[in-house]
C-alpha cells in the first residue's frame, strides 16, 4: 500500500497538498511525489517557507517556465535560492495547478526537530489547499520539551507545562490536534491527516498506536510510519 492510500488521500481530489509540523515532512513530500509520477501525474514540488532542493529533480525559479519543463519531466521543483542550500517560494502554489496534476507544498519549518508548535506567521498553508498533512516524529517522546521541540515556548504554552516536562503520547496528540498546534490554519473544507513518523522500535510503534487512538476519538485520521535511512529526505526516490 502506497503513502497516498495509507493517508486516505486521492490524487484526483487532493491535487494541492500542504505538509506542516515536524519530523517527516520532506521524506513524505518526496514519497508522495514518487507515487504521483508512477501514477502518470505531472507533479510540482514547492514551498511557502523554505525547503532543501532535491538533487535529482529539475529546478526552476519562474513559474512561466513550468509548462515547457513539465512536458519533458514528470516532476519538477519550483523555488528560488535564498541561501546556498535552501529554496524559498517562487510563485503561488495554487497557480501551478494550471499545468500540473499535483502540487505538493512544504508549508512549515522545524529545523530538523521532531515536534513543534507554530509561531504567529506559521504555517503558510497555500490558498486552495485540498489536504494538510501534519507530521510529528515519535523520537520526541520521553524527552523534555526544551531539549527536543522547535519553538519550545510555544509547545509549553499549548500544553500548559514547563520546558523540563517529559513528552507523552497524549502531549503529541494534543499538539497535532490543536488549532494552536499542527491544525492551525486548517479549514473545514481541507482533509486533515496526521503522520506519526520514526516508528522504528517496538516502543515507538506502541506509542504511535496510542496517539492514533487519541486522535481517532477526535475524528482525526492518522498513520504510523517509518522511513529507512536511504529514504529520508527522498534522496533515493529519484
N, C-alpha and C positions, 0 to 999 in steps of 0.2 A: 504494500500500500504506500503510495507516494505522499509527500507532505501536504499537497493540496487536499487530497482525500482525507488524510488524517485530521486536518483542520476543519473539515466540512466546508470548504470554500470551493466555488465553481469559477473556472476561468472565463466563462462566458457571461457570468453575472457580476463577479467581483473583479472587474477589469483594472481598477485603481486601488491598490493595497498599500497601506502605510504600516510601517513597523516602528514600535515605540518600546520604551522600557530599557532593559539591560540584559546582558548575559546570553546572547544568542541571536541578535538581530541580523548581523551581517551574514552569518552562516545560513540562516533561514532565508534571507533575501536571495542568495545565490542558489539555494536548493529550489526555491520557487521558480527562479529564472530558468534553471536547467530543465525542470519538468515542463515549463511553458514552451521552451524550444523543442523539446521532444514531442510535444503535442502539436507542433506545427504553427505555433504562435510567434508573432513578432513582438519582442519584449524590449522595453526601455527601463533601465535601471538608473535611478536618480536620487536626489536628496533635497530636503528642505532645510537641512542643517549642514552636516559635514559627513563625508564618507571617504574611506580608503578606496582608490580605484582598483578594479580587478585587473591584474597584469595581462590577461588574455582577451579582454573584451575591447572592441574599438571604442575610442573616447572622442566625443565632440563637445565643444563648448557653446555652440549656437544651434538653437532649435531648428533653424531653417535648413540645416544640413541633414536632419533626420530622415526625410522621405527617401532621399537617394541612398543613404547609408543602410537603411532597413531593407532596401532592395537587394543589397549584397550580403548583409549579415543579419542573422535572426535575432541577435541580442546585442544591444549597444548601451554604453554608459553616457549619460548627459550630465556634465558638470564642469565647473571652472576651478582651476587650481587657486586656492587661497594660501596654501602652504606647499612646500615641495612635494609632500606626500598625501595631501588631503584635498578633496573636492568640495566645493560649495554649490549652491543652486545656480542653474543656468537657464531658468525659464520655468513657467508654471507647469507642474506635472500634468494637470488635467488637460492642458493643451496638446500634450503628446498623444492623447487618445485619437486625434485626427488620423494618425499614421500607424500607431502601434495597437496591437491587440491587448497587451498587458502593460501596465506601468506600475513598477514596484519601487516604493519610496522609503528610504531610511529617514525617519521624521523625528529622531530623538538622538541624544548623545549620552554616553555613560562613562566615558574614559576607561573602558575595559573593566568596570566594576560590575558585579552580578545583580545588583539591586539598586534602584533609585526612586526618588520622588521628584517630580518636575519643578523647575523654577517657574516664575511667573510667565516667562516668554516661551516655555516648553509645554508639550511638544508642539511641533509645527505640522499639524495634520493638513494635507492639501485639500483645497475645495473639491468637493465631489468624490471624496474617498468612499468606496463602497464597503471596505473592510479595514479593520485595525487589528493588528496582531501585537499583543503586549508580551514581551519576553522577560523572564527572570531566570537567573542561574541558581540552581539548588546548592551550589557551593557556598552561598551566603549563610546557610543555616548553621546554627551552633556557634556563630561568631558575633562579636559586638558590632552594633550599628556603626559606630565611629570608625571602626577599622575597615569594614568591608563595603560600605554603601557609598554611592555617588550622591552628593548633596545630603550628607547625614543629618544635618539640622532639619531639613525638610522631612526626612523619614521620621525623625524623633517627634516632630510636631504632629505628623499624621497619626502616629501610633500612641502618642502621649507617654513617651519614655525618654530616658537619658541615653547618652551615647555609649554607655557601657552595657546597655541592655543586650542580652543574647537573643538573637533572632530565632523565632519558632515558625513552624508551618503556618500557624494562624496569623502571624505577622505578615508573612509573604502574601497570603491570601488577601489580607486587609489592604496592603499596598496595591496589589493588582486590581482589586475591585473598586477602589475608592475613586471618586471624581476629583480628589486632590492628588491621586496617585496615577496609576497607569491608565485609568479610564478617563482622565482629564481630556476634554475636548471631543469625546466620542458621543455622537448624537444617536437618536433612536433609529435612524434610517441606516446606520452603519452596522455591519456584522462585527461583533467583538469576540475575539478569541484570545486565549492565554496559552503561552508556550512555556512549559517548565523544563528548562534545559539543564544539561550536565548531570543527568541521572545515570552516572557511570559506576555506582556502587549499589549494593542491595539497600543500604541505609537511605541513600538519596532517592532511590526508587520508591521506598516506603513513604518517605516524606512527600514526594511528588504525588503519590496517591492520596495522602491525607489532604494536601492542598486542593487537589481535584475535587474531593468530596465536599470541602467547604465551599468552593466556588460553585459547584453544581447546585447546592442548596440556594444559591442566589441567582440561579438561571444562567450562569456563565459557563460556557463550554471551554475545556482546556485539554491539552495533551501533554504527556510526559515524554521527553525525547533526550537523545544524546548524540552528538556528532563525534565521529572518530577524529583523531588528531589531524589526519590528512584532509578532512572535510572542513575543518574550522576556518572560517573566513572565505570558504568557497574556492580556495586555490586549486583544488584538484578537479573541480567540476567542469572546467572548460579547457 
